[in-house]
Structures are given as C-alpha cells and as structure tokens.
C-alpha cells in the first residue's frame, strides 16, 4: 500500500482496516475458534489455528511464537507477505480477530 496525493492504493489482496486488523477480500476477519471442550483456546490449538490461517491467506511465518510465560493471554509471531514483515498478535479468546502491525524494525 502506498499513499500518493492523499489517495491510498492497495497493492495486495488484503486491506488495512481501522485498528490495524487485516481482513481478506470478503472483509471477514481472521478469527480463532474455540476448543470443542469449552469456550476457550488452548495454547497448542491456538498456535496451530494461527499458522493455518496465515498460510491460507498467503503469509509465511517467521520464527517461533513468543514464549507463553511472557504473556499467557496473547499469541505473538512475525509473518511476511510480498516482502513486508508484520507482527501478528491475537488475544487468547474465541472470536477475537488476529491483528497485524507493520514491523518497522526489520
């Protein structure tokens, strides 16, 4: 995406929404689904869901998830698409959208 004379042009399939949430063409946010045993997300299943959603939408994960002991209520990993690196975070709650923040420290 670039800005030219106050016009924004989207150069890839995703669009940037207010609040930094990336959505696909149908404007459906990438969200985590609850565990079948209750209304929560296990650490293992949440990481698997995030990697799967990122891969389905053309992102490549970079490295490992941030350790659980640092913040047990949030998933965090870096992902790239078309050479642009994003910090991907998601709260460990069902139905919460995955947030993408442009990583400027690359």
N, CA, C and O atoms as a GROMACS GRO file, in nm:
protein
  424
    1UNK      N    1   0.085  -0.116   0.000
    1UNK     CA    2   0.000   0.000   0.000
    1UNK      C    3   0.090   0.123   0.000
    1UNK      O    4   0.191   0.126   0.070
    2UNK      N    5   0.055   0.222  -0.076
    2UNK     CA    6   0.128   0.346  -0.073
    2UNK      C    7   0.031   0.462  -0.081
    2UNK      O    8  -0.083   0.447  -0.127
    3UNK      N    9   0.077   0.579  -0.037
    3UNK     CA   10  -0.009   0.698  -0.037
    3UNK      C   11   0.049   0.798  -0.136
    3UNK      O   12   0.168   0.829  -0.132
    4UNK      N   13  -0.035   0.846  -0.223
    4UNK     CA   14   0.009   0.944  -0.324
    4UNK      C   15  -0.100   1.049  -0.339
    4UNK      O   16  -0.213   1.017  -0.378
    5UNK      N   17  -0.068   1.172  -0.308
    5UNK     CA   18  -0.162   1.284  -0.318
    5UNK      C   19  -0.294   1.253  -0.247
    5UNK      O   20  -0.402   1.270  -0.303
    6UNK      N   21  -0.282   1.207  -0.121
    6UNK     CA   22  -0.397   1.177  -0.035
    6UNK      C   23  -0.484   1.064  -0.088
    6UNK      O   24  -0.600   1.052  -0.048
    7UNK      N   25  -0.430   0.981  -0.178
    7UNK     CA   26  -0.505   0.864  -0.226
    7UNK      C   27  -0.431   0.740  -0.182
    7UNK      O   28  -0.308   0.733  -0.191
    8UNK      N   29  -0.504   0.643  -0.134
    8UNK     CA   30  -0.443   0.518  -0.088
    8UNK      C   31  -0.469   0.411  -0.194
    8UNK      O   32  -0.582   0.390  -0.237
    9UNK      N   33  -0.363   0.344  -0.234
    9UNK     CA   34  -0.377   0.236  -0.330
    9UNK      C   35  -0.338   0.105  -0.263
    9UNK      O   36  -0.230   0.095  -0.205
   10UNK      N   37  -0.423   0.008  -0.272
   10UNK     CA   38  -0.396  -0.124  -0.215
   10UNK      C   39  -0.321  -0.205  -0.321
   10UNK      O   40  -0.367  -0.218  -0.434
   11UNK      N   41  -0.204  -0.258  -0.283
   11UNK     CA   42  -0.123  -0.331  -0.379
   11UNK      C   43  -0.124  -0.482  -0.355
   11UNK      O   44  -0.049  -0.554  -0.420
   12UNK      N   45  -0.206  -0.530  -0.263
   12UNK     CA   46  -0.217  -0.674  -0.240
   12UNK      C   47  -0.361  -0.709  -0.205
   12UNK      O   48  -0.445  -0.620  -0.195
   13UNK      N   49  -0.390  -0.838  -0.186
   13UNK     CA   50  -0.526  -0.884  -0.169
   13UNK      C   51  -0.592  -0.839  -0.039
   13UNK      O   52  -0.714  -0.840  -0.029
   14UNK      N   53  -0.514  -0.801   0.061
   14UNK     CA   54  -0.570  -0.763   0.189
   14UNK      C   55  -0.581  -0.612   0.198
   14UNK      O   56  -0.507  -0.539   0.132
   15UNK      N   57  -0.673  -0.566   0.281
   15UNK     CA   58  -0.688  -0.423   0.302
   15UNK      C   59  -0.666  -0.392   0.449
   15UNK      O   60  -0.695  -0.475   0.535
   16UNK      N   61  -0.617  -0.274   0.478
   16UNK     CA   62  -0.593  -0.231   0.615
   16UNK      C   63  -0.720  -0.165   0.667
   16UNK      O   64  -0.769  -0.069   0.608
   17UNK      N   65  -0.771  -0.215   0.776
   17UNK     CA   66  -0.892  -0.161   0.836
   17UNK      C   67  -0.854  -0.077   0.957
   17UNK      O   68  -0.743  -0.092   1.009
   18UNK      N   69  -0.942   0.011   1.004
   18UNK     CA   70  -0.913   0.088   1.125
   18UNK      C   71  -0.883  -0.008   1.240
   18UNK      O   72  -0.948  -0.111   1.255
   19UNK      N   73  -0.785   0.027   1.320
   19UNK     CA   74  -0.747  -0.058   1.432
   19UNK      C   75  -0.639  -0.157   1.396
   19UNK      O   76  -0.595  -0.232   1.483
   20UNK      N   77  -0.594  -0.160   1.271
   20UNK     CA   78  -0.484  -0.246   1.232
   20UNK      C   79  -0.521  -0.390   1.206
   20UNK      O   80  -0.432  -0.475   1.205
   21UNK      N   81  -0.647  -0.420   1.186
   21UNK     CA   82  -0.688  -0.558   1.162
   21UNK      C   83  -0.689  -0.583   1.012
   21UNK      O   84  -0.750  -0.507   0.937
   22UNK      N   85  -0.622  -0.690   0.969
   22UNK     CA   86  -0.621  -0.725   0.828
   22UNK      C   87  -0.738  -0.819   0.801
   22UNK      O   88  -0.766  -0.910   0.879
   23UNK      N   89  -0.805  -0.796   0.692
   23UNK     CA   90  -0.914  -0.883   0.653
   23UNK      C   91  -0.893  -0.923   0.508
   23UNK      O   92  -0.817  -0.858   0.437
   24UNK      N   93  -0.961  -1.028   0.464
   24UNK     CA   94  -0.945  -1.069   0.325
   24UNK      C   95  -1.047  -0.997   0.238
   24UNK      O   96  -1.117  -0.908   0.286
   25UNK      N   97  -1.054  -1.034   0.110
   25UNK     CA   98  -1.140  -0.963   0.014
   25UNK      C   99  -1.286  -0.957   0.057
   25UNK      O  100  -1.355  -0.860   0.027
   26UNK      N  101  -1.334  -1.059   0.126
   26UNK     CA  102  -1.473  -1.062   0.166
   26UNK      C  103  -1.497  -0.984   0.294
   26UNK      O  104  -1.608  -0.984   0.346
   27UNK      N  105  -1.392  -0.918   0.346
   27UNK     CA  106  -1.400  -0.839   0.467
   27UNK      C  107  -1.437  -0.921   0.590
   27UNK      O  108  -1.493  -0.867   0.686
   28UNK      N  109  -1.407  -1.050   0.588
   28UNK     CA  110  -1.427  -1.133   0.705
   28UNK      C  111  -1.294  -1.140   0.780
   28UNK      O  112  -1.193  -1.178   0.722
   29UNK      N  113  -1.293  -1.103   0.909
   29UNK     CA  114  -1.167  -1.105   0.982
   29UNK      C  115  -1.121  -1.248   1.009
   29UNK      O  116  -1.202  -1.340   1.018
   30UNK      N  117  -0.989  -1.264   1.021
   30UNK     CA  118  -0.933  -1.393   1.058
   30UNK      C  119  -0.949  -1.405   1.209
   30UNK      O  120  -0.887  -1.330   1.284
   31UNK      N  121  -1.032  -1.499   1.255
   31UNK     CA  122  -1.059  -1.515   1.398
   31UNK      C  123  -1.028  -1.657   1.442
   31UNK      O  124  -1.026  -1.750   1.361
   32UNK      N  125  -1.004  -1.672   1.572
   32UNK     CA  126  -0.977  -1.804   1.630
   32UNK      C  127  -1.107  -1.867   1.677
   32UNK      O  128  -1.194  -1.799   1.731
   33UNK      N  129  -1.120  -1.996   1.657
   33UNK     CA  130  -1.240  -2.067   1.701
   33UNK      C  131  -1.214  -2.137   1.834
   33UNK      O  132  -1.100  -2.176   1.861
   34UNK      N  133  -1.317  -2.153   1.917
   34UNK     CA  134  -1.299  -2.212   2.050
   34UNK      C  135  -1.269  -2.361   2.043
   34UNK      O  136  -1.296  -2.427   1.942
   35UNK      N  137  -1.216  -2.413   2.150
   35UNK     CA  138  -1.190  -2.555   2.166
   35UNK      C  139  -1.324  -2.628   2.177
   35UNK      O  140  -1.421  -2.571   2.227
   36UNK      N  141  -1.329  -2.750   2.132
   36UNK     CA  142  -1.455  -2.827   2.137
   36UNK      C  143  -1.497  -2.860   2.279
   36UNK      O  144  -1.614  -2.894   2.303
   37UNK      N  145  -1.404  -2.852   2.375
   37UNK     CA  146  -1.436  -2.885   2.513
   37UNK      C  147  -1.488  -2.767   2.593
   37UNK      O  148  -1.530  -2.784   2.707
   38UNK      N  149  -1.485  -2.647   2.537
   38UNK     CA  150  -1.532  -2.530   2.610
   38UNK      C  151  -1.508  -2.403   2.533
   38UNK      O  152  -1.460  -2.405   2.420
   39UNK      N  153  -1.541  -2.291   2.595
   39UNK     CA  154  -1.530  -2.161   2.531
   39UNK      C  155  -1.393  -2.099   2.561
   39UNK      O  156  -1.384  -1.991   2.620
   40UNK      N  157  -1.288  -2.167   2.521
   40UNK     CA  158  -1.152  -2.118   2.540
   40UNK      C  159  -1.064  -2.172   2.428
   40UNK      O  160  -1.107  -2.254   2.348
   41UNK      N  161  -0.939  -2.125   2.423
   41UNK     CA  162  -0.844  -2.170   2.322
   41UNK      C  163  -0.719  -2.222   2.392
   41UNK      O  164  -0.657  -2.150   2.470
   42UNK      N  165  -0.683  -2.346   2.366
   42UNK     CA  166  -0.560  -2.400   2.424
   42UNK      C  167  -0.441  -2.339   2.352
   42UNK      O  168  -0.452  -2.294   2.238
   43UNK      N  169  -0.327  -2.338   2.418
   43UNK     CA  170  -0.206  -2.278   2.359
   43UNK      C  171  -0.169  -2.351   2.230
   43UNK      O  172  -0.140  -2.288   2.129
   44UNK      N  173  -0.169  -2.483   2.234
   44UNK     CA  174  -0.130  -2.564   2.118
   44UNK      C  175  -0.225  -2.545   2.000
   44UNK      O  176  -0.181  -2.523   1.888
   45UNK      N  177  -0.356  -2.553   2.025
   45UNK     CA  178  -0.455  -2.538   1.917
   45UNK      C  179  -0.456  -2.396   1.861
   45UNK      O  180  -0.477  -2.377   1.741
   46UNK      N  181  -0.435  -2.297   1.947
   46UNK     CA  182  -0.433  -2.158   1.902
   46UNK      C  183  -0.317  -2.132   1.807
   46UNK      O  184  -0.334  -2.066   1.704
   47UNK      N  185  -0.199  -2.183   1.841
   47UNK     CA  186  -0.083  -2.166   1.753
   47UNK      C  187  -0.108  -2.236   1.619
   47UNK      O  188  -0.074  -2.183   1.513
   48UNK      N  189  -0.167  -2.353   1.624
   48UNK     CA  190  -0.197  -2.428   1.502
   48UNK      C  191  -0.298  -2.352   1.415
   48UNK      O  192  -0.282  -2.345   1.293
   49UNK      N  193  -0.400  -2.294   1.478
   49UNK     CA  194  -0.501  -2.217   1.403
   49UNK      C  195  -0.439  -2.093   1.338
   49UNK      O  196  -0.468  -2.063   1.222
   50UNK      N  197  -0.355  -2.023   1.412
   50UNK     CA  198  -0.294  -1.901   1.358
   50UNK      C  199  -0.204  -1.934   1.240
   50UNK      O  200  -0.212  -1.869   1.136
   51UNK      N  201  -0.119  -2.035   1.256
   51UNK     CA  202  -0.032  -2.074   1.144
   51UNK      C  203  -0.115  -2.114   1.022
   51UNK      O  204  -0.082  -2.077   0.909
   52UNK      N  205  -0.222  -2.190   1.044
   52UNK     CA  206  -0.308  -2.232   0.934
   52UNK      C  207  -0.374  -2.115   0.864
   52UNK      O  208  -0.377  -2.110   0.741
   53UNK      N  209  -0.428  -2.019   0.941
   53UNK     CA  210  -0.492  -1.902   0.882
   53UNK      C  211  -0.393  -1.817   0.804
   53UNK      O  212  -0.424  -1.767   0.696
   54UNK      N  213  -0.273  -1.801   0.860
   54UNK     CA  214  -0.172  -1.722   0.790
   54UNK      C  215  -0.132  -1.789   0.658
   54UNK      O  216  -0.120  -1.722   0.556
   55UNK      N  217  -0.112  -1.919   0.661
   55UNK     CA  218  -0.074  -1.992   0.541
   55UNK      C  219  -0.184  -1.986   0.435
   55UNK      O  220  -0.155  -1.966   0.317
   56UNK      N  221  -0.310  -2.002   0.476
   56UNK     CA  222  -0.423  -1.996   0.382
   56UNK      C  223  -0.432  -1.860   0.315
   56UNK      O  224  -0.477  -1.850   0.200
   57UNK      N  225  -0.391  -1.754   0.384
   57UNK     CA  226  -0.400  -1.620   0.330
   57UNK      C  227  -0.270  -1.570   0.268
   57UNK      O  228  -0.256  -1.451   0.242
   58UNK      N  229  -0.175  -1.662   0.244
   58UNK     CA  230  -0.054  -1.628   0.171
   58UNK      C  231   0.061  -1.571   0.252
   58UNK      O  232   0.156  -1.518   0.194
   59UNK      N  233   0.054  -1.580   0.384
   59UNK     CA  234   0.162  -1.530   0.469
   59UNK      C  235   0.258  -1.644   0.500
   59UNK      O  236   0.221  -1.761   0.499
   60UNK      N  237   0.383  -1.608   0.529
   60UNK     CA  238   0.483  -1.706   0.571
   60UNK      C  239   0.524  -1.668   0.713
   60UNK      O  240   0.564  -1.554   0.737
   61UNK      N  241   0.515  -1.763   0.806
   61UNK     CA  242   0.554  -1.733   0.943
   61UNK      C  243   0.706  -1.731   0.954
   61UNK      O  244   0.776  -1.810   0.891
   62UNK      N  245   0.754  -1.639   1.035
   62UNK     CA  246   0.898  -1.622   1.054
   62UNK      C  247   0.932  -1.657   1.199
   62UNK      O  248   0.888  -1.587   1.291
   63UNK      N  249   1.007  -1.760   1.220
   63UNK     CA  250   1.049  -1.796   1.355
   63UNK      C  251   0.941  -1.864   1.435
   63UNK      O  252   0.850  -1.927   1.381
   64UNK      N  253   0.952  -1.849   1.567
   64UNK     CA  254   0.862  -1.916   1.661
   64UNK      C  255   0.770  -1.816   1.728
   64UNK      O  256   0.793  -1.696   1.724
   65UNK      N  257   0.663  -1.869   1.791
   65UNK     CA  258   0.575  -1.785   1.871
   65UNK      C  259   0.652  -1.736   1.994
   65UNK      O  260   0.743  -1.802   2.043
   66UNK      N  261   0.613  -1.618   2.042
   66UNK     CA  262   0.671  -1.568   2.166
   66UNK      C  263   0.638  -1.667   2.277
   66UNK      O  264   0.527  -1.721   2.279
   67UNK      N  265   0.731  -1.693   2.371
   67UNK     CA  266   0.704  -1.791   2.478
   67UNK      C  267   0.579  -1.758   2.559
   67UNK      O  268   0.550  -1.641   2.586
   68UNK      N  269   0.508  -1.861   2.598
   68UNK     CA  270   0.383  -1.844   2.672
   68UNK      C  271   0.405  -1.776   2.807
   68UNK      O  272   0.319  -1.701   2.852
   69UNK      N  273   0.519  -1.802   2.871
   69UNK     CA  274   0.542  -1.746   3.005
   69UNK      C  275   0.555  -1.593   3.004
   69UNK      O  276   0.539  -1.531   3.109
   70UNK      N  277   0.584  -1.533   2.890
   70UNK     CA  278   0.593  -1.387   2.882
   70UNK      C  279   0.454  -1.324   2.891
   70UNK      O  280   0.435  -1.228   2.966
   71UNK      N  281   0.358  -1.377   2.817
   71UNK     CA  282   0.219  -1.330   2.825
   71UNK      C  283   0.130  -1.447   2.784
   71UNK      O  284   0.115  -1.476   2.665
   72UNK      N  285   0.071  -1.513   2.882
   72UNK     CA  286  -0.006  -1.634   2.853
   72UNK      C  287  -0.141  -1.607   2.786
   72UNK      O  288  -0.207  -1.701   2.741
   73UNK      N  289  -0.182  -1.481   2.780
   73UNK     CA  290  -0.313  -1.448   2.723
   73UNK      C  291  -0.307  -1.392   2.582
   73UNK      O  292  -0.407  -1.341   2.531
   74UNK      N  293  -0.190  -1.400   2.518
   74UNK     CA  294  -0.176  -1.345   2.383
   74UNK      C  295  -0.076  -1.426   2.302
   74UNK      O  296   0.032  -1.461   2.352
   75UNK      N  297  -0.112  -1.454   2.178
   75UNK     CA  298  -0.021  -1.518   2.083
   75UNK      C  299   0.051  -1.407   2.007
   75UNK      O  300  -0.008  -1.304   1.976
   76UNK      N  301   0.179  -1.428   1.976
   76UNK     CA  302   0.255  -1.329   1.901
   76UNK      C  303   0.360  -1.400   1.816
   76UNK      O  304   0.436  -1.483   1.866
   77UNK      N  305   0.364  -1.366   1.687
   77UNK     CA  306   0.460  -1.422   1.593
   77UNK      C  307   0.480  -1.321   1.480
   77UNK      O  308   0.396  -1.233   1.460
   78UNK      N  309   0.589  -1.333   1.407
   78UNK     CA  310   0.609  -1.248   1.290
   78UNK      C  311   0.573  -1.326   1.164
   78UNK      O  312   0.594  -1.448   1.157
   79UNK      N  313   0.519  -1.256   1.066
   79UNK     CA  314   0.482  -1.316   0.938
   79UNK      C  315   0.515  -1.219   0.826
   79UNK      O  316   0.517  -1.097   0.846
   80UNK      N  317   0.542  -1.272   0.708
   80UNK     CA  318   0.572  -1.186   0.595
   80UNK      C  319   0.485  -1.223   0.476
   80UNK      O  320   0.443  -1.337   0.460
   81UNK      N  321   0.461  -1.122   0.394
   81UNK     CA  322   0.387  -1.142   0.269
   81UNK      C  323   0.438  -1.038   0.170
   81UNK      O  324   0.442  -0.919   0.200
   82UNK      N  325   0.478  -1.085   0.053
   82UNK     CA  326   0.530  -0.997  -0.052
   82UNK      C  327   0.646  -0.911  -0.002
   82UNK      O  328   0.659  -0.795  -0.041
   83UNK      N  329   0.730  -0.968   0.085
   83UNK     CA  330   0.847  -0.898   0.135
   83UNK      C  331   0.821  -0.800   0.248
   83UNK      O  332   0.915  -0.735   0.295
   84UNK      N  333   0.698  -0.788   0.294
   84UNK     CA  334   0.664  -0.698   0.403
   84UNK      C  335   0.646  -0.781   0.530
   84UNK      O  336   0.574  -0.881   0.529
   85UNK      N  337   0.712  -0.740   0.639
   85UNK     CA  338   0.708  -0.815   0.764
   85UNK      C  339   0.607  -0.751   0.859
   85UNK      O  340   0.605  -0.629   0.876
   86UNK      N  341   0.522  -0.835   0.919
   86UNK     CA  342   0.420  -0.791   1.013
   86UNK      C  343   0.440  -0.860   1.147
   86UNK      O  344   0.485  -0.975   1.153
   87UNK      N  345   0.408  -0.790   1.256
   87UNK     CA  346   0.396  -0.852   1.387
   87UNK      C  347   0.250  -0.894   1.400
   87UNK      O  348   0.160  -0.811   1.393
   88UNK      N  349   0.228  -1.023   1.418
   88UNK     CA  350   0.093  -1.078   1.425
   88UNK      C  351   0.062  -1.110   1.570
   88UNK      O  352   0.136  -1.184   1.635
   89UNK      N  353  -0.047  -1.054   1.622
   89UNK     CA  354  -0.088  -1.082   1.759
   89UNK      C  355  -0.235  -1.120   1.761
   89UNK      O  356  -0.314  -1.077   1.677
   90UNK      N  357  -0.269  -1.202   1.860
   90UNK     CA  358  -0.408  -1.243   1.877
   90UNK      C  359  -0.431  -1.272   2.025
   90UNK      O  360  -0.352  -1.342   2.088
   91UNK      N  361  -0.538  -1.217   2.078
   91UNK     CA  362  -0.575  -1.248   2.216
   91UNK      C  363  -0.619  -1.394   2.223
   91UNK      O  364  -0.671  -1.449   2.125
   92UNK      N  365  -0.598  -1.455   2.336
   92UNK     CA  366  -0.631  -1.596   2.352
   92UNK      C  367  -0.778  -1.612   2.390
   92UNK      O  368  -0.811  -1.674   2.492
   93UNK      N  369  -0.865  -1.557   2.309
   93UNK     CA  370  -1.010  -1.563   2.330
   93UNK      C  371  -1.078  -1.602   2.199
   93UNK      O  372  -1.034  -1.558   2.093
   94UNK      N  373  -1.183  -1.682   2.204
   94UNK     CA  374  -1.254  -1.719   2.081
   94UNK      C  375  -1.322  -1.598   2.017
   94UNK      O  376  -1.377  -1.512   2.086
   95UNK      N  377  -1.319  -1.593   1.883
   95UNK     CA  378  -1.389  -1.488   1.808
   95UNK      C  379  -1.315  -1.356   1.799
   95UNK      O  380  -1.365  -1.263   1.736
   96UNK      N  381  -1.197  -1.345   1.858
   96UNK     CA  382  -1.120  -1.221   1.851
   96UNK      C  383  -1.037  -1.223   1.723
   96UNK      O  384  -0.974  -1.324   1.691
   97UNK      N  385  -1.036  -1.112   1.651
   97UNK     CA  386  -0.964  -1.104   1.523
   97UNK      C  387  -0.813  -1.101   1.545
   97UNK      O  388  -0.764  -1.049   1.646
   98UNK      N  389  -0.741  -1.158   1.450
   98UNK     CA  390  -0.595  -1.154   1.450
   98UNK      C  391  -0.553  -1.016   1.402
   98UNK      O  392  -0.604  -0.967   1.301
   99UNK      N  393  -0.460  -0.952   1.474
   99UNK     CA  394  -0.416  -0.816   1.440
   99UNK      C  395  -0.278  -0.819   1.375
   99UNK      O  396  -0.189  -0.893   1.418
  100UNK      N  397  -0.262  -0.738   1.271
  100UNK     CA  398  -0.135  -0.726   1.201
  100UNK      C  399  -0.082  -0.584   1.219
  100UNK      O  400  -0.154  -0.487   1.196
  101UNK      N  401   0.044  -0.573   1.262
  101UNK     CA  402   0.109  -0.444   1.277
  101UNK      C  403   0.234  -0.446   1.191
  101UNK      O  404   0.313  -0.540   1.198
  102UNK      N  405   0.254  -0.345   1.112
  102UNK     CA  406   0.370  -0.337   1.027
  102UNK      C  407   0.495  -0.331   1.113
  102UNK      O  408   0.505  -0.249   1.204
  103UNK      N  409   0.592  -0.418   1.085
  103UNK     CA  410   0.716  -0.422   1.161
  103UNK      C  411   0.816  -0.329   1.094
  103UNK      O  412   0.864  -0.357   0.985
  104UNK      N  413   0.846  -0.219   1.160
  104UNK     CA  414   0.936  -0.120   1.104
  104UNK      C  415   1.081  -0.142   1.144
  104UNK      O  416   1.170  -0.073   1.095
  105UNK      N  417   1.106  -0.238   1.234
  105UNK     CA  418   1.241  -0.261   1.283
  105UNK      C  419   1.315  -0.371   1.210
  105UNK      O  420   1.401  -0.436   1.270
  106UNK      N  421   1.284  -0.395   1.084
  106UNK     CA  422   1.350  -0.503   1.010
  106UNK      C  423   1.482  -0.463   0.953
  106UNK      O  424   1.549  -0.544   0.889
   0.00000   0.00000   0.00000
